[in-house]
Amino acid sequence: MRKIALFLASFVLLMVITTPLSVSALFGPSSLSTSFGGRIISVLPCEEGFFFVTIIPAGVFPISYVWTPGTITKLAGPPRTPGQQILGLADTPITCTVFGFLTLVAQRMQMVGTSPI
């Protein structure tokens, strides 16, 4: 009887320890995000204080993303210069108003790193 109780206690302890790891792998920030990367071809400042960034990945058509002040920014700061290399994660669609009247929609950058160029 004592071996069964010890087995059950160790099994429950193992489940309690490993559950947070498996839940974070399934439902963590990167599981809901799409990764992106490439060379920046244009950066447009938005009226909301955002940047509308268009990149060209290797061998594919240009794709646009929106940098916000809430974006986790690493390395050389927010994307500002065409020609920089960029790598990051994007999540939900967001709007960006440029030139006072044009509203553009793209995915919000969740985390981004840029090259120093």
C-alpha positions in Angstrom: 0.0 0.0 0.0 2.8 2.3 0.8 4.4 1.9 -2.7 1.2 2.8 -4.4 0.9 6.0 -2.3 4.5 6.9 -3.1 4.0 6.2 -6.8 0.8 8.4 -6.9 2.5 11.2 -5.0 5.5 11.2 -7.3 3.3 11.1 -10.3 1.2 14.1 -9.1 4.4 16.0 -8.3 5.8 15.3 -11.8 2.6 16.6 -13.4 2.6 19.7 -11.2 6.2 20.5 -12.2 5.9 19.8 -16.0 2.5 21.4 -16.6 3.7 25.0 -16.7 6.4 24.0 -19.2 3.9 22.3 -21.6 1.3 25.1 -21.3 3.9 27.8 -22.1 5.0 25.8 -25.1 1.5 25.4 -26.4 0.0 28.8 -25.5 3.1 31.1 -25.0 3.7 34.3 -26.9 5.5 32.7 -29.8 2.8 30.1 -30.4 0.4 32.8 -31.5 2.9 34.7 -33.6 4.3 34.5 -37.1 8.0 35.0 -37.7 9.3 37.3 -40.3 12.6 38.6 -41.6 14.1 40.3 -44.6 15.4 43.7 -45.8 13.5 46.9 -45.2 12.4 48.7 -48.3 10.3 51.5 -46.9 9.4 53.0 -43.5 6.4 55.4 -43.2 5.7 57.2 -39.9 2.1 56.9 -38.8 0.1 59.6 -37.1 -0.4 57.4 -34.0 3.3 57.3 -33.4 3.8 53.9 -35.2 6.0 53.0 -38.1 4.5 51.2 -41.2 7.4 49.0 -42.3 7.6 47.1 -45.6 10.1 44.4 -46.0 11.1 42.1 -48.7 11.9 38.5 -47.6 14.2 36.3 -49.6 12.6 35.6 -53.0 9.0 36.6 -52.0 6.8 39.7 -52.6 7.0 42.6 -50.1 5.1 42.3 -46.8 4.2 45.1 -44.4 4.2 45.2 -40.6 3.5 48.0 -38.0 6.0 48.8 -35.3 4.4 50.3 -32.2 5.9 51.7 -29.0 4.8 48.5 -27.2 6.9 46.3 -29.5 9.8 44.6 -27.8 12.7 46.1 -29.7 16.2 44.6 -29.6 19.7 45.4 -31.0 19.7 48.7 -33.0 16.3 50.1 -32.1 13.1 50.5 -34.1 13.3 50.0 -37.9 13.9 53.4 -39.5 16.3 53.0 -42.4 15.7 51.2 -45.7 18.4 48.6 -46.3 18.4 47.4 -42.7 17.9 43.7 -42.0 15.0 42.9 -39.7 13.9 39.8 -37.9 11.0 39.3 -35.5 7.6 38.1 -34.5 4.2 39.6 -35.5 0.8 38.9 -34.2 -2.5 40.8 -34.6 -3.7 43.1 -37.4 -3.5 46.8 -36.6 -4.3 50.0 -38.5 -1.9 52.9 -39.3 -2.9 56.3 -40.7 -0.3 57.9 -43.0 -0.4 61.2 -44.8 -3.5 62.2 -42.8 -6.1 60.3 -44.8 -4.7 56.9 -45.9 -5.4 54.0 -43.5 -3.2 51.0 -43.9 -3.6 47.6 -42.2 -0.8 45.2 -41.4 0.3 42.8 -38.6 1.7 44.4 -35.4 5.3 43.6 -34.6 5.4 41.8 -31.3 9.2 41.6 -31.1 11.8 42.9 -33.5 15.5 43.1 -34.0 17.2 45.2 -36.6 20.7 45.5 -38.0 22.8 48.6 -37.1 23.0 49.8 -40.8 
